[in-house]
Amino acid sequence: MAMYSKTVKIINKTGLHARPAANFCREAVVFESDIAIADARDETRVGNAKSVISVMAMGLSKGTEMVITANGDDEEAAVEALAALAENGFGEEE
């Protein structure tokens, strides 16, 4: 099965810190697919999208491009849902 991925820009001013990371992971665990995130500047830096600690450890700040990749039966739905969440600032108010 092929993987599905999409690149999105982090737009919220505080980046992917505790609260947005928790919101992101809460959405990710809904899906069966394996989901990873990577820093588009260095795609060897990969985090597990279902782990808050892993997501926070990525240290992704505002303006950083993040690659979301999923592999599994619901991979496209997973990536699109997580990309939409990122594009909306992870549910945080500005």
Sequence and secondary structure as in RCSB ss.txt:
>XXXX:A:sequence
MAMYSKTVKIINKTGLHARPAANFCREAVVFESDIAIADARDETRVGNAKSVISVMAMGLSKGTEMVITANGDDE
EAAVEALAALAENGFGEEE
>XXXX:A:secstr
   EEEEEE  STT S HHHHHHHHHHHTTSSSEEEEEETTEEEEEEETT HHHHHHT   TT EEEEEEESTTH
HHHHHHHHHHHHTGGG   
